[in-house]
Amino acid sequence: MMKANTWLYFLLQVFLLLPPIIMLAWTVRHLGGLSNENINNWHPILMITGMLFCFFNAAVSFRLLPYQKPAKKKVHAAFHIAASVLIIAGLVTQFEHHRRNGYSNLFSSHSMLGMFTAVTYLIQAVVSSGIFQDFNPRLLRGLRGDFKPFHVILGGFLVVAAPLTIVMGVTEKAFYDDLQYGHDSQWWYPHTISFCTLMATGFTWFALSRSTTPAPEAATTGK
């Protein structure tokens, strides 16, 4: 089991690391780089790193990491804190880009699903950190049991909604830049990002479903 978990964790990390790296390469080589003038280019990198790499690592931390539960809880919480910071920063950069250029907010399916997913994730993170962290275990023991079903359902929704939002987002960006600049050769970037994102999602679901060790179900902040 330990050896299998090691290989599964390694493969998952490969598919979690590739999307933000490829997005960064695409941005630097073809989309104008990262600067205050191109503030919208920060949005996909921040969101992919937060909603995919950090969130999915948090989701599998109890299942795949070979540590004791207290250490797993710290890793779990640290990844969720990082994800929350990156998601908020990603939303700020996009809204600022829209403000500067006079664009409407939430004008596409990607933006609406992305906002709903981000807000759901942040609410889940805040509520779960108060309930499942050991601030007052005796007081919160009963509340944990009542909240756990919602915690699991929301966690499952986020594991589906986050990668779907990413795939929709990079596709939308590719269409926009293709129409604006005619860069047909750039399509391998969003295609590869989407493929790796879907592979990471599959490995994450497999990791969460196969483990026999008690763990929080793909949601936020440790139990």
N, C-alpha and C positions, 0 to 999 in steps of 0.2 A: 504493500500500500504506500509506504514512504517513497519507494523508488518511482512508482507510478505518479504520485503527486509531484515529485521533483520534475519529471519530464513534462507533465501537464502544466506546471507553473512556468517552466522555461518557454514552452511553446506559446503560452498565453502572453508572456512578457514580450515576445517577438512581435506578435500581432498588435499589442497595445502600444509599443514604442514606434512602430513604423508610421502610423497615421500622422502624429504630430511632426515627426521628422520630415516626411514627404511634404506635408503642408508647408513647413518652414522652407524647404527647398523650392517649392513652387512659388512661394511668396517672394523669396529673395531673387530668384532667377527671372521671373516673368511678370510679377504683379506689382513691382515698384518697391519692394522691400518693406521694412518696418520703420515707420517714422511718424511724427505727429501729423504730417500732411496726409499720410496714408493710414490714418488711424483705424479705418475699417479692416485693414489687413491683420490687425491684432486679434480681431474677433474670432475667426475660425481656429487660430492656433490656441488661444486661451480656452475656448470651449471644448475643442477636441482633447486637450490635455486634461482639463478638469472633468468633463462628462464621460470621457472614455478611460484614459490612463488612471487617473486618481480614483474615480468612482468604482471602476471594475476591480482595481486592486484592493480597495476597501471591502468590496462585496465578497471576495474570495479569501480574505486574510485569515478568517477563522477556519476555513476548509483546507487550505493548502500550505500554510506556513507551519514549520516544525517547531513552534514555540509553545510555552505554557500559556494558559488563558490570559493571565494579566498582561503579558507582553503582546499577545494578539490584540487585546482590547486597545492598547496604546497605538499599535500600528493601524488598526481599523479607524480609530478616531483621528489620527494624524492625516491619513489619506482623505478622510471626509472633510476635515478642516481645509486642507489644501484645495480640494475640489470646490468647496464653497467659495473660497477667495477667488479662485480662477473664474468660476462661473459669473460671479458678481462683476469682476473686472471685464469679462467678455461682454456682458450686457451693457455696461457703461460705455465701452468703446463704440458699440454699434449705435446706441442711442445718440451719442455725441456726433457720430458720423452723419446720422439722419438729421440732427439739428443743424449742423453746419451747412448741409446741402438742401435743406428744406424738404426732405423726404418724409412721407408718412411712416409711422411705426406700425408693425404688425399687418403688413400688406400682403403677405403670402402665407401659404400653408406651412412652410418651414418656420417662419417667424412666429406664427400662432402656436404651433406645436412646441417649438423651442421655448417660448415664454412659459407655456403651461408646464412643460417638463422642468424647467429651471425653478419656477416658483414652487412646484410640488416637491422637488428635491430639497430646496432650502428649508421649507416648512418641516419636512420629514427630518432633516438634519437637526434643526433646533429642538423640535419636540422630543425626538429620540435621545438626544444628548441629555436632556433633563430627566428622562424616564429610565434609560438603560445604563447610564453611568452611575457609579457607586457614591453619589452624593449623600443619599439617605436610603440605603437598601431596605430597611425595615418599613419605612413609610411608603415606599414606592412598590413594594413587592406585589401587592394586589393590583395596582394600576398597570404594572408590566404585563400581567396575564391578560387583562382586559384589552390592552392596546396592541398586543402582539399580532392578532389576526390582521388588523389594519396595517401594521408595520410590514407584514409579509406581503400583503396585496399591493401596497404602494411600492415596495421594493421590486416586486416582479414587474409591475408596470414600468418602472424607471429603467430596468435592465433592457426592456424592449424599446421604450420611447427615446432614450438617450441615443443609441446607435441609429435609430430611424431618423432622428433629427439631424444627426451628423451627415448621414448619406444624402438626405434631402438638401442640406445646406451646401455641401461641396458640389452637388450637381447644379444647384441654382447658381452658385458662384461661377462654375464652369460655363454655363449657358450665358451668363451676363458678360463674362470676359471674352467668350468666343464671339458673341454678337458685336462687342465693342472693338475688339482688336483682330479678330479673324485668326486666332491661334489654334488651329485644328490639332497641331502636334502636342498640345498641352493636355489632351484628354486622358492620357495615361495617368496623370496625377490624380484626378478625382476618382477614376476607375480603381486605381490601386488602393487609395484611401478607403473607398467603399468596401472593396474586397476584404481588406485587413480588418476593418471595423466589424463586418459580418462574421468573419472567422473568430475574432475575439469574443463576440457575443455568443457564438456556438460553444467555444471552449469554456466560457464563464458559466453558461447554463449547465454544461456537462459537469463542471466542477461542483456546482451547487447541488446537483441532483444525485451525484454518486457518493458523496461523503457520508460516512456513518457517524461522524463526530458532531456533537451538538454545536450549533453555530447560529448566528443571526442570519436571517434569510435575505441576502442581497439588498439590504437597506442601508440605514445610516447609523453611525456611532454605536460602539460596542455595547453588549449586554453584560 
